[in-house]
Amino acid sequence: MTVNELKNIPEFTLLNEGDMNKVITRPFCCDLLSVAMSKAPAGAAWVTIMGNTNALAVSSLTDCACIILAEGTSLDPNVVHKAQVQEITLFETELPIFEAALKVNELLTASK
């Protein structure tokens, strides 16, 4: 499944369009940036509540497919602008972290 396919899912709202052709390999849940930096797999749909510029840096370092901000996390407009510059795809959802990751996993399973 690609990031582009995720934008058509009603539970996820696209905030910034990066590389929409990236393949999502799995969901990844983590709210500690140091742990995410060392453990997030390439291609992950990173589900978090960390909506700051440091999350963008970690996403870039780990080559995540996208960031999904869960639980209605709001962003500073500066973060969205940096995501545009860095071409990082951002989504938001009202779903709790686990449910958002579960939804991504269900979509990945269905697309196989």
Biopython code that builds the backbone (N, CA, C, O; Angstrom):
import numpy as np
from Bio.PDB.StructureBuilder import StructureBuilder

atoms = [
    (1, "MET", "N", (0.837, -1.170, 0.000)),
    (1, "MET", "CA", (0.000, 0.000, 0.000)),
    (1, "MET", "C", (0.888, 1.242, 0.000)),
    (1, "MET", "O", (1.907, 1.288, 0.690)),
    (2, "THR", "N", (0.500, 2.221, -0.762)),
    (2, "THR", "CA", (1.258, 3.472, -0.802)),
    (2, "THR", "C", (0.601, 4.524, 0.089)),
    (2, "THR", "O", (-0.552, 4.388, 0.497)),
    (3, "VAL", "N", (1.349, 5.547, 0.369)),
    (3, "VAL", "CA", (0.832, 6.668, 1.153)),
    (3, "VAL", "C", (-0.369, 7.283, 0.428)),
    (3, "VAL", "O", (-1.326, 7.720, 1.068)),
    (4, "ASN", "N", (-0.317, 7.314, -0.876)),
    (4, "ASN", "CA", (-1.413, 7.878, -1.659)),
    (4, "ASN", "C", (-2.735, 7.172, -1.370)),
    (4, "ASN", "O", (-3.788, 7.809, -1.338)),
    (5, "GLU", "N", (-2.682, 5.864, -1.161)),
    (5, "GLU", "CA", (-3.899, 5.105, -0.867)),
    (5, "GLU", "C", (-4.452, 5.463, 0.515)),
    (5, "GLU", "O", (-5.662, 5.394, 0.734)),
    (6, "LEU", "N", (-3.594, 5.834, 1.425)),
    (6, "LEU", "CA", (-4.013, 6.188, 2.773)),
    (6, "LEU", "C", (-4.842, 7.467, 2.792)),
    (6, "LEU", "O", (-5.708, 7.636, 3.650)),
    (7, "LYS", "N", (-4.581, 8.362, 1.852)),
    (7, "LYS", "CA", (-5.311, 9.632, 1.858)),
    (7, "LYS", "C", (-6.796, 9.450, 1.538)),
    (7, "LYS", "O", (-7.594, 10.356, 1.781)),
    (8, "ASN", "N", (-7.169, 8.304, 1.004)),
    (8, "ASN", "CA", (-8.573, 8.054, 0.673)),
    (8, "ASN", "C", (-9.353, 7.420, 1.817)),
    (8, "ASN", "O", (-10.541, 7.131, 1.668)),
    (9, "ILE", "N", (-8.714, 7.202, 2.939)),
    (9, "ILE", "CA", (-9.356, 6.575, 4.097)),
    (9, "ILE", "C", (-9.967, 7.685, 4.962)),
    (9, "ILE", "O", (-9.259, 8.594, 5.397)),
    (10, "PRO", "N", (-11.278, 7.611, 5.211)),
    (10, "PRO", "CA", (-11.958, 8.711, 5.912)),
    (10, "PRO", "C", (-11.400, 9.052, 7.290)),
    (10, "PRO", "O", (-11.502, 10.201, 7.721)),
    (11, "GLU", "N", (-10.819, 8.092, 7.984)),
    (11, "GLU", "CA", (-10.298, 8.356, 9.330)),
    (11, "GLU", "C", (-9.043, 9.220, 9.328)),
    (11, "GLU", "O", (-8.666, 9.764, 10.366)),
    (12, "PHE", "N", (-8.393, 9.351, 8.173)),
    (12, "PHE", "CA", (-7.146, 10.114, 8.085)),
    (12, "PHE", "C", (-7.322, 11.343, 7.209)),
    (12, "PHE", "O", (-7.847, 11.261, 6.099)),
    (13, "THR", "N", (-6.879, 12.475, 7.719)),
    (13, "THR", "CA", (-6.945, 13.734, 6.975)),
    (13, "THR", "C", (-5.529, 14.141, 6.580)),
    (13, "THR", "O", (-4.640, 14.227, 7.428)),
    (14, "LEU", "N", (-5.329, 14.386, 5.309)),
    (14, "LEU", "CA", (-4.015, 14.787, 4.805)),
    (14, "LEU", "C", (-3.743, 16.238, 5.171)),
    (14, "LEU", "O", (-4.524, 17.128, 4.833)),
    (15, "LEU", "N", (-2.629, 16.473, 5.864)),
    (15, "LEU", "CA", (-2.208, 17.827, 6.240)),
    (15, "LEU", "C", (-1.133, 18.359, 5.314)),
    (15, "LEU", "O", (-1.094, 19.551, 5.006)),
    (16, "ASN", "N", (-0.268, 17.472, 4.876)),
    (16, "ASN", "CA", (0.797, 17.857, 3.952)),
    (16, "ASN", "C", (1.133, 16.681, 3.061)),
    (16, "ASN", "O", (1.272, 15.545, 3.515)),
    (17, "GLU", "N", (1.259, 16.983, 1.793)),
    (17, "GLU", "CA", (1.567, 15.952, 0.800)),
    (17, "GLU", "C", (3.054, 15.948, 0.518)),
    (17, "GLU", "O", (3.612, 16.924, 0.017)),
    (18, "GLY", "N", (3.692, 14.826, 0.849)),
    (18, "GLY", "CA", (5.100, 14.630, 0.521)),
    (18, "GLY", "C", (5.186, 13.675, -0.655)),
    (18, "GLY", "O", (4.474, 13.841, -1.645)),
    (19, "ASP", "N", (6.049, 12.684, -0.555)),
    (19, "ASP", "CA", (6.156, 11.665, -1.600)),
    (19, "ASP", "C", (5.018, 10.671, -1.409)),
    (19, "ASP", "O", (5.094, 9.785, -0.558)),
    (20, "MET", "N", (3.980, 10.821, -2.194)),
    (20, "MET", "CA", (2.769, 10.009, -2.044)),
    (20, "MET", "C", (2.940, 8.604, -2.619)),
    (20, "MET", "O", (2.056, 7.761, -2.460)),
    (21, "ASN", "N", (4.059, 8.344, -3.282)),
    (21, "ASN", "CA", (4.315, 7.018, -3.848)),
    (21, "ASN", "C", (5.113, 6.115, -2.924)),
    (21, "ASN", "O", (5.383, 4.964, -3.267)),
    (22, "LYS", "N", (5.498, 6.624, -1.746)),
    (22, "LYS", "CA", (6.234, 5.778, -0.800)),
    (22, "LYS", "C", (5.360, 4.603, -0.379)),
    (22, "LYS", "O", (4.154, 4.745, -0.175)),
    (23, "VAL", "N", (5.985, 3.457, -0.257)),
    (23, "VAL", "CA", (5.284, 2.253, 0.161)),
    (23, "VAL", "C", (5.290, 2.175, 1.687)),
    (23, "VAL", "O", (6.333, 2.315, 2.325)),
    (24, "ILE", "N", (4.117, 1.951, 2.255)),
    (24, "ILE", "CA", (3.998, 1.766, 3.701)),
    (24, "ILE", "C", (4.282, 0.296, 3.999)),
    (24, "ILE", "O", (3.614, -0.598, 3.479)),
    (25, "THR", "N", (5.274, 0.064, 4.837)),
    (25, "THR", "CA", (5.661, -1.306, 5.165)),
    (25, "THR", "C", (4.949, -1.840, 6.399)),
    (25, "THR", "O", (4.656, -3.032, 6.491)),
    (26, "ARG", "N", (4.668, -0.930, 7.367)),
    (26, "ARG", "CA", (4.004, -1.326, 8.600)),
    (26, "ARG", "C", (3.694, -0.087, 9.422)),
    (26, "ARG", "O", (4.279, 0.972, 9.195)),
    (27, "PRO", "N", (2.780, -0.209, 10.374)),
    (27, "PRO", "CA", (2.596, 0.902, 11.305)),
    (27, "PRO", "C", (3.673, 0.857, 12.390)),
    (27, "PRO", "O", (4.212, -0.206, 12.696)),
    (28, "PHE", "N", (3.973, 1.995, 12.954)),
    (28, "PHE", "CA", (4.945, 2.079, 14.047)),
    (28, "PHE", "C", (4.423, 3.106, 15.042)),
    (28, "PHE", "O", (4.137, 4.243, 14.667)),
    (29, "CYS", "N", (4.296, 2.718, 16.301)),
    (29, "CYS", "CA", (3.796, 3.598, 17.358)),
    (29, "CYS", "C", (4.917, 3.948, 18.316)),
    (29, "CYS", "O", (5.591, 3.061, 18.840)),
    (30, "CYS", "N", (5.120, 5.236, 18.547)),
    (30, "CYS", "CA", (6.133, 5.649, 19.506)),
    (30, "CYS", "C", (6.016, 7.148, 19.736)),
    (30, "CYS", "O", (5.822, 7.920, 18.796)),
    (31, "ASP", "N", (6.136, 7.556, 21.010)),
    (31, "ASP", "CA", (6.104, 8.980, 21.340)),
    (31, "ASP", "C", (7.413, 9.481, 21.941)),
    (31, "ASP", "O", (7.507, 10.643, 22.339)),
    (32, "LEU", "N", (8.414, 8.626, 22.010)),
    (32, "LEU", "CA", (9.739, 9.057, 22.449)),
    (32, "LEU", "C", (10.634, 9.178, 21.216)),
    (32, "LEU", "O", (10.907, 8.190, 20.534)),
    (33, "LEU", "N", (11.078, 10.381, 20.946)),
    (33, "LEU", "CA", (11.848, 10.614, 19.718)),
    (33, "LEU", "C", (13.127, 9.792, 19.667)),
    (33, "LEU", "O", (13.503, 9.311, 18.598)),
    (34, "SER", "N", (13.801, 9.620, 20.792)),
    (34, "SER", "CA", (15.052, 8.854, 20.784)),
    (34, "SER", "C", (14.789, 7.388, 20.444)),
    (34, "SER", "O", (15.586, 6.761, 19.746)),
    (35, "VAL", "N", (13.688, 6.845, 20.926)),
    (35, "VAL", "CA", (13.342, 5.463, 20.603)),
    (35, "VAL", "C", (12.928, 5.364, 19.141)),
    (35, "VAL", "O", (13.346, 4.444, 18.438)),
    (36, "ALA", "N", (12.120, 6.291, 18.687)),
    (36, "ALA", "CA", (11.698, 6.279, 17.280)),
    (36, "ALA", "C", (12.902, 6.394, 16.354)),
    (36, "ALA", "O", (12.952, 5.751, 15.306)),
    (37, "MET", "N", (13.868, 7.213, 16.744)),
    (37, "MET", "CA", (15.057, 7.396, 15.908)),
    (37, "MET", "C", (15.836, 6.093, 15.759)),
    (37, "MET", "O", (16.427, 5.847, 14.708)),
    (38, "SER", "N", (15.847, 5.266, 16.782)),
    (38, "SER", "CA", (16.623, 4.031, 16.719)),
    (38, "SER", "C", (15.813, 2.823, 16.270)),
    (38, "SER", "O", (16.396, 1.808, 15.888)),
    (39, "LYS", "N", (14.487, 2.904, 16.307)),
    (39, "LYS", "CA", (13.693, 1.708, 16.035)),
    (39, "LYS", "C", (12.680, 1.817, 14.902)),
    (39, "LYS", "O", (12.185, 0.791, 14.437)),
    (40, "ALA", "N", (12.359, 3.006, 14.448)),
    (40, "ALA", "CA", (11.360, 3.147, 13.377)),
    (40, "ALA", "C", (11.906, 2.538, 12.085)),
    (40, "ALA", "O", (12.974, 2.932, 11.616)),
    (41, "PRO", "N", (11.182, 1.586, 11.513)),
    (41, "PRO", "CA", (11.661, 0.973, 10.272)),
    (41, "PRO", "C", (11.387, 1.864, 9.063)),
    (41, "PRO", "O", (10.428, 2.636, 9.056)),
    (42, "ALA", "N", (12.218, 1.754, 8.062)),
    (42, "ALA", "CA", (11.984, 2.486, 6.816)),
    (42, "ALA", "C", (10.624, 2.080, 6.266)),
    (42, "ALA", "O", (10.249, 0.908, 6.301)),
    (43, "GLY", "N", (9.905, 3.050, 5.766)),
    (43, "GLY", "CA", (8.596, 2.785, 5.177)),
    (43, "GLY", "C", (7.462, 2.742, 6.172)),
    (43, "GLY", "O", (6.322, 2.474, 5.792)),
    (44, "ALA", "N", (7.739, 2.999, 7.435)),
    (44, "ALA", "CA", (6.695, 2.930, 8.456)),
    (44, "ALA", "C", (5.724, 4.091, 8.348)),
    (44, "ALA", "O", (6.096, 5.200, 7.965)),
    (45, "ALA", "N", (4.484, 3.819, 8.690)),
    (45, "ALA", "CA", (3.505, 4.870, 8.948)),
    (45, "ALA", "C", (3.617, 5.120, 10.451)),
    (45, "ALA", "O", (3.097, 4.347, 11.256)),
    (46, "TRP", "N", (4.291, 6.194, 10.819)),
    (46, "TRP", "CA", (4.589, 6.482, 12.214)),
    (46, "TRP", "C", (3.393, 7.163, 12.850)),
    (46, "TRP", "O", (3.037, 8.280, 12.477)),
    (47, "VAL", "N", (2.773, 6.492, 13.811)),
    (47, "VAL", "CA", (1.614, 7.026, 14.517)),
    (47, "VAL", "C", (2.091, 7.569, 15.855)),
    (47, "VAL", "O", (2.679, 6.844, 16.658)),
    (48, "THR", "N", (1.833, 8.854, 16.088)),
    (48, "THR", "CA", (2.374, 9.524, 17.268)),
    (48, "THR", "C", (1.515, 10.725, 17.634)),
    (48, "THR", "O", (0.615, 11.115, 16.889)),
    (49, "ILE", "N", (1.805, 11.300, 18.785)),
    (49, "ILE", "CA", (1.214, 12.585, 19.149)),
    (49, "ILE", "C", (2.284, 13.680, 19.142)),
    (49, "ILE", "O", (2.018, 14.818, 19.528)),
    (50, "MET", "N", (3.479, 13.331, 18.707)),
    (50, "MET", "CA", (4.592, 14.286, 18.672)),
    (50, "MET", "C", (4.498, 15.139, 17.403)),
    (50, "MET", "O", (5.002, 14.759, 16.346)),
    (51, "GLY", "N", (3.858, 16.273, 17.526)),
    (51, "GLY", "CA", (3.650, 17.130, 16.362)),
    (51, "GLY", "C", (4.586, 18.317, 16.328)),
    (51, "GLY", "O", (4.150, 19.453, 16.140)),
    (52, "ASN", "N", (5.860, 18.064, 16.509)),
    (52, "ASN", "CA", (6.824, 19.168, 16.492)),
    (52, "ASN", "C", (7.883, 18.952, 15.405)),
    (52, "ASN", "O", (7.900, 17.918, 14.737)),
    (53, "THR", "N", (8.744, 19.921, 15.244)),
    (53, "THR", "CA", (9.757, 19.841, 14.188)),
    (53, "THR", "C", (10.747, 18.707, 14.410)),
    (53, "THR", "O", (11.314, 18.185, 13.450)),
    (54, "ASN", "N", (10.963, 18.319, 15.667)),
    (54, "ASN", "CA", (11.869, 17.200, 15.931)),
    (54, "ASN", "C", (11.316, 15.900, 15.358)),
    (54, "ASN", "O", (12.084, 15.051, 14.905)),
    (55, "ALA", "N", (10.007, 15.735, 15.371)),
    (55, "ALA", "CA", (9.394, 14.540, 14.775)),
    (55, "ALA", "C", (9.663, 14.508, 13.272)),
    (55, "ALA", "O", (9.872, 13.438, 12.701)),
    (56, "LEU", "N", (9.659, 15.665, 12.640)),
    (56, "LEU", "CA", (9.977, 15.714, 11.203)),
    (56, "LEU", "C", (11.406, 15.254, 10.961)),
    (56, "LEU", "O", (11.674, 14.517, 10.012)),
    (57, "ALA", "N", (12.319, 15.687, 11.815)),
    (57, "ALA", "CA", (13.723, 15.291, 11.656)),
    (57, "ALA", "C", (13.880, 13.785, 11.821)),
    (57, "ALA", "O", (14.600, 13.147, 11.052)),
    (58, "VAL", "N", (13.213, 13.214, 12.816)),
    (58, "VAL", "CA", (13.300, 11.774, 13.042)),
    (58, "VAL", "C", (12.686, 11.016, 11.864)),
    (58, "VAL", "O", (13.223, 9.999, 11.423)),
    (59, "SER", "N", (11.576, 11.511, 11.367)),
    (59, "SER", "CA", (10.939, 10.877, 10.206)),
    (59, "SER", "C", (11.878, 10.855, 9.008)),
    (59, "SER", "O", (11.965, 9.859, 8.289)),
    (60, "SER", "N", (12.568, 11.951, 8.805)),
    (60, "SER", "CA", (13.535, 12.031, 7.706)),
    (60, "SER", "C", (14.689, 11.063, 7.898)),
    (60, "SER", "O", (15.087, 10.365, 6.965)),
    (61, "LEU", "N", (15.222, 11.024, 9.106)),
    (61, "LEU", "CA", (16.358, 10.133, 9.405)),
    (61, "LEU", "C", (16.016, 8.664, 9.228)),
    (61, "LEU", "O", (16.844, 7.879, 8.765)),
    (62, "THR", "N", (14.800, 8.292, 9.595)),
    (62, "THR", "CA", (14.408, 6.885, 9.567)),
    (62, "THR", "C", (13.715, 6.498, 8.267)),
    (62, "THR", "O", (13.398, 5.326, 8.065)),
    (63, "ASP", "N", (13.478, 7.448, 7.398)),
    (63, "ASP", "CA", (12.819, 7.225, 6.110)),
    (63, "ASP", "C", (11.404, 6.651, 6.276)),
    (63, "ASP", "O", (10.999, 5.738, 5.556)),
    (64, "CYS", "N", (10.671, 7.205, 7.237)),
    (64, "CYS", "CA", (9.266, 6.814, 7.398)),
    (64, "CYS", "C", (8.484, 7.213, 6.144)),
    (64, "CYS", "O", (8.813, 8.193, 5.476)),
    (65, "ALA", "N", (7.463, 6.448, 5.845)),
    (65, "ALA", "CA", (6.617, 6.770, 4.692)),
    (65, "ALA", "C", (5.762, 7.998, 4.984)),
    (65, "ALA", "O", (5.518, 8.817, 4.098)),
    (66, "CYS", "N", (5.306, 8.122, 6.238)),
    (66, "CYS", "CA", (4.475, 9.261, 6.622)),
    (66, "CYS", "C", (4.378, 9.317, 8.139)),
    (66, "CYS", "O", (4.737, 8.370, 8.840)),
    (67, "ILE", "N", (3.891, 10.437, 8.623)),
    (67, "ILE", "CA", (3.587, 10.607, 10.034)),
    (67, "ILE", "C", (2.077, 10.760, 10.151)),
    (67, "ILE", "O", (1.460, 11.528, 9.412)),
    (68, "ILE", "N", (1.489, 10.020, 11.088)),
    (68, "ILE", "CA", (0.071, 10.156, 11.384)),
    (68, "ILE", "C", (-0.045, 10.699, 12.802)),
    (68, "ILE", "O", (0.321, 10.029, 13.768)),
    (69, "LEU", "N", (-0.553, 11.908, 12.915)),
    (69, "LEU", "CA", (-0.737, 12.521, 14.225)),
    (69, "LEU", "C", (-2.082, 12.086, 14.770)),
    (69, "LEU", "O", (-3.127, 12.421, 14.212)),
    (70, "ALA", "N", (-2.050, 11.339, 15.861)),
    (70, "ALA", "CA", (-3.251, 10.733, 16.421)),
    (70, "ALA", "C", (-3.858, 11.599, 17.527)),
    (70, "ALA", "O", (-3.265, 12.577, 17.982)),
    (71, "GLU", "N", (-5.041, 11.207, 17.930)),
    (71, "GLU", "CA", (-5.735, 11.800, 19.072)),
    (71, "GLU", "C", (-6.002, 13.284, 18.909)),
    (71, "GLU", "O", (-6.036, 14.022, 19.894)),
    (72, "GLY", "N", (-6.191, 13.731, 17.672)),
    (72, "GLY", "CA", (-6.523, 15.129, 17.416)),
    (72, "GLY", "C", (-5.398, 16.099, 17.700)),
    (72, "GLY", "O", (-5.642, 17.279, 17.949)),
    (73, "THR", "N", (-4.169, 15.616, 17.666)),
    (73, "THR", "CA", (-3.004, 16.474, 17.911)),
    (73, "THR", "C", (-2.988, 17.625, 16.912)),
    (73, "THR", "O", (-3.159, 17.421, 15.710)),
    (74, "SER", "N", (-2.782, 18.824, 17.419)),
    (74, "SER", "CA", (-2.722, 19.983, 16.526)),
    (74, "SER", "C", (-1.264, 20.356, 16.276)),
    (74, "SER", "O", (-0.369, 20.050, 17.063)),
    (75, "LEU", "N", (-1.071, 21.025, 15.156)),
    (75, "LEU", "CA", (0.279, 21.398, 14.740)),
    (75, "LEU", "C", (0.446, 22.903, 14.687)),
    (75, "LEU", "O", (-0.492, 23.641, 14.385)),
    (76, "ASP", "N", (1.630, 23.332, 14.980)),
    (76, "ASP", "CA", (2.014, 24.708, 14.753)),
    (76, "ASP", "C", (2.147, 24.903, 13.242)),
    (76, "ASP", "O", (2.673, 24.022, 12.562)),
    (77, "PRO", "N", (1.688, 26.024, 12.704)),
    (77, "PRO", "CA", (1.835, 26.255, 11.258)),
    (77, "PRO", "C", (3.280, 26.148, 10.764)),
    (77, "PRO", "O", (3.515, 25.819, 9.602)),
    (78, "ASN", "N", (4.247, 26.426, 11.645)),
    (78, "ASN", "CA", (5.654, 26.294, 11.261)),
    (78, "ASN", "C", (6.021, 24.847, 10.954)),
    (78, "ASN", "O", (6.852, 24.586, 10.084)),
    (79, "VAL", "N", (5.403, 23.905, 11.665)),
    (79, "VAL", "CA", (5.680, 22.485, 11.437)),
    (79, "VAL", "C", (5.171, 22.079, 10.058)),
    (79, "VAL", "O", (5.853, 21.369, 9.319)),
    (80, "VAL", "N", (3.976, 22.531, 9.721)),
    (80, "VAL", "CA", (3.427, 22.214, 8.400)),
    (80, "VAL", "C", (4.311, 22.800, 7.308)),
    (80, "VAL", "O", (4.567, 22.149, 6.295)),
    (81, "HIS", "N", (4.773, 24.019, 7.511)),
    (81, "HIS", "CA", (5.657, 24.643, 6.515)),
    (81, "HIS", "C", (6.953, 23.843, 6.365)),
    (81, "HIS", "O", (7.408, 23.609, 5.245)),
    (82, "LYS", "N", (7.549, 23.424, 7.479)),
    (82, "LYS", "CA", (8.780, 22.612, 7.404)),
    (82, "LYS", "C", (8.518, 21.271, 6.735)),
    (82, "LYS", "O", (9.360, 20.771, 5.990)),
    (83, "ALA", "N", (7.353, 20.687, 6.998)),
    (83, "ALA", "CA", (7.000, 19.428, 6.342)),
    (83, "ALA", "C", (6.882, 19.628, 4.833)),
    (83, "ALA", "O", (7.261, 18.750, 4.057)),
    (84, "GLN", "N", (6.363, 20.768, 4.420)),
    (84, "GLN", "CA", (6.280, 21.080, 2.984)),
    (84, "GLN", "C", (7.669, 21.182, 2.376)),
    (84, "GLN", "O", (7.932, 20.621, 1.312)),
    (85, "VAL", "N", (8.553, 21.895, 3.050)),
    (85, "VAL", "CA", (9.922, 22.072, 2.565)),
    (85, "VAL", "C", (10.653, 20.735, 2.493)),
    (85, "VAL", "O", (11.389, 20.479, 1.540)),
    (86, "GLN", "N", (10.452, 19.878, 3.502)),
    (86, "GLN", "CA", (11.151, 18.596, 3.573)),
    (86, "GLN", "C", (10.403, 17.476, 2.849)),
    (86, "GLN", "O", (10.879, 16.343, 2.787)),
    (87, "GLU", "N", (9.226, 17.804, 2.300)),
    (87, "GLU", "CA", (8.402, 16.830, 1.573)),
    (87, "GLU", "C", (8.057, 15.606, 2.419)),
    (87, "GLU", "O", (8.192, 14.465, 1.975)),
    (88, "ILE", "N", (7.613, 15.865, 3.634)),
    (88, "ILE", "CA", (7.179, 14.812, 4.553)),
    (88, "ILE", "C", (5.656, 14.794, 4.572)),
    (88, "ILE", "O", (5.016, 15.825, 4.779)),
    (89, "THR", "N", (5.090, 13.630, 4.358)),
    (89, "THR", "CA", (3.641, 13.499, 4.352)),
    (89, "THR", "C", (3.131, 13.434, 5.785)),
    (89, "THR", "O", (3.604, 12.633, 6.592)),
    (90, "LEU", "N", (2.163, 14.283, 6.085)),
    (90, "LEU", "CA", (1.545, 14.333, 7.404)),
    (90, "LEU", "C", (0.049, 14.080, 7.292)),
    (90, "LEU", "O", (-0.629, 14.639, 6.430)),
    (91, "PHE", "N", (-0.448, 13.237, 8.170)),
    (91, "PHE", "CA", (-1.878, 13.015, 8.316)),
    (91, "PHE", "C", (-2.254, 13.332, 9.747)),
    (91, "PHE", "O", (-1.401, 13.349, 10.635)),
    (92, "GLU", "N", (-3.544, 13.585, 9.970)),
    (92, "GLU", "CA", (-4.057, 13.688, 11.328)),
    (92, "GLU", "C", (-5.285, 12.801, 11.440)),
    (92, "GLU", "O", (-5.955, 12.502, 10.451)),
    (93, "THR", "N", (-5.562, 12.386, 12.673)),
    (93, "THR", "CA", (-6.732, 11.571, 12.947)),
    (93, "THR", "C", (-7.181, 11.819, 14.377)),
    (93, "THR", "O", (-6.382, 12.183, 15.240)),
    (94, "GLU", "N", (-8.462, 11.619, 14.614)),
    (94, "GLU", "CA", (-9.001, 11.694, 15.960)),
    (94, "GLU", "C", (-8.829, 10.356, 16.687)),
    (94, "GLU", "O", (-9.009, 10.283, 17.903)),
    (95, "LEU", "N", (-8.485, 9.312, 15.951)),
    (95, "LEU", "CA", (-8.337, 7.988, 16.552)),
    (95, "LEU", "C", (-7.208, 7.970, 17.583)),
    (95, "LEU", "O", (-6.220, 8.689, 17.433)),
    (96, "PRO", "N", (-7.350, 7.153, 18.624)),
    (96, "PRO", "CA", (-6.217, 6.932, 19.535)),
    (96, "PRO", "C", (-5.061, 6.269, 18.766)),
    (96, "PRO", "O", (-5.270, 5.691, 17.699)),
    (97, "ILE", "N", (-3.879, 6.356, 19.303)),
    (97, "ILE", "CA", (-2.686, 5.842, 18.637)),
    (97, "ILE", "C", (-2.845, 4.381, 18.227)),
    (97, "ILE", "O", (-2.598, 4.027, 17.074)),
    (98, "PHE", "N", (-3.254, 3.541, 19.160)),
    (98, "PHE", "CA", (-3.372, 2.116, 18.857)),
    (98, "PHE", "C", (-4.390, 1.860, 17.752)),
    (98, "PHE", "O", (-4.128, 1.084, 16.834)),
    (99, "GLU", "N", (-5.549, 2.508, 17.834)),
    (99, "GLU", "CA", (-6.585, 2.294, 16.819)),
    (99, "GLU", "C", (-6.149, 2.789, 15.445)),
    (99, "GLU", "O", (-6.486, 2.176, 14.432)),
    (100, "ALA", "N", (-5.413, 3.881, 15.400)),
    (100, "ALA", "CA", (-4.902, 4.378, 14.116)),
    (100, "ALA", "C", (-3.906, 3.388, 13.521)),
    (100, "ALA", "O", (-3.946, 3.105, 12.323)),
    (101, "ALA", "N", (-3.021, 2.867, 14.350)),
    (101, "ALA", "CA", (-2.050, 1.867, 13.873)),
    (101, "ALA", "C", (-2.759, 0.593, 13.443)),
    (101, "ALA", "O", (-2.387, -0.021, 12.443)),
    (102, "LEU", "N", (-3.765, 0.200, 14.184)),
    (102, "LEU", "CA", (-4.541, -0.985, 13.830)),
    (102, "LEU", "C", (-5.231, -0.799, 12.480)),
    (102, "LEU", "O", (-5.282, -1.729, 11.674)),
    (103, "LYS", "N", (-5.756, 0.391, 12.233)),
    (103, "LYS", "CA", (-6.398, 0.684, 10.954)),
    (103, "LYS", "C", (-5.388, 0.567, 9.813)),
    (103, "LYS", "O", (-5.697, -0.019, 8.775)),
    (104, "VAL", "N", (-4.202, 1.111, 9.990)),
    (104, "VAL", "CA", (-3.155, 0.996, 8.969)),
    (104, "VAL", "C", (-2.820, -0.473, 8.732)),
    (104, "VAL", "O", (-2.696, -0.911, 7.589)),
    (105, "ASN", "N", (-2.675, -1.230, 9.816)),
    (105, "ASN", "CA", (-2.358, -2.648, 9.688)),
    (105, "ASN", "C", (-3.461, -3.405, 8.934)),
    (105, "ASN", "O", (-3.166, -4.250, 8.089)),
    (106, "GLU", "N", (-4.713, -3.106, 9.237)),
    (106, "GLU", "CA", (-5.843, -3.740, 8.540)),
    (106, "GLU", "C", (-5.783, -3.426, 7.035)),
    (106, "GLU", "O", (-6.026, -4.303, 6.206)),
    (107, "LEU", "N", (-5.462, -2.189, 6.694)),
    (107, "LEU", "CA", (-5.372, -1.798, 5.288)),
    (107, "LEU", "C", (-4.216, -2.511, 4.594)),
    (107, "LEU", "O", (-4.337, -2.930, 3.443)),
    (108, "LEU", "N", (-3.101, -2.644, 5.299)),
    (108, "LEU", "CA", (-1.954, -3.358, 4.730)),
    (108, "LEU", "C", (-2.297, -4.829, 4.493)),
    (108, "LEU", "O", (-1.953, -5.392, 3.454)),
    (109, "THR", "N", (-2.965, -5.436, 5.444)),
    (109, "THR", "CA", (-3.360, -6.830, 5.319)),
    (109, "THR", "C", (-4.331, -7.027, 4.158)),
    (109, "THR", "O", (-4.221, -7.993, 3.404)),
    (110, "ALA", "N", (-5.272, -6.112, 4.022)),
    (110, "ALA", "CA", (-6.266, -6.199, 2.960)),
    (110, "ALA", "C", (-5.662, -5.985, 1.570)),
    (110, "ALA", "O", (-6.175, -6.502, 0.578)),
    (111, "SER", "N", (-4.565, -5.218, 1.506)),
    (111, "SER", "CA", (-3.968, -4.909, 0.206)),
    (111, "SER", "C", (-3.026, -6.004, -0.295)),
    (111, "SER", "O", (-2.531, -5.932, -1.420)),
    (112, "LYS", "N", (-2.780, -7.019, 0.539)),
    (112, "LYS", "CA", (-1.867, -8.100, 0.138)),
    (112, "LYS", "C", (-2.580, -9.132, -0.698)),
    (112, "LYS", "O", (-1.967, -10.111, -1.123)),
]
sb = StructureBuilder()
sb.init_structure("model")
sb.init_model(0)
sb.init_chain("A")
sb.init_seg("    ")
for serial, (resi, resn, name, xyz) in enumerate(atoms, 1):
    if name == "N":
        sb.init_residue(resn, " ", resi, " ")
    sb.init_atom(name, np.array(xyz, "f"), 0.0, 1.0, " ", f" {name:<3s}", serial, name[0])
structure = sb.get_structure()
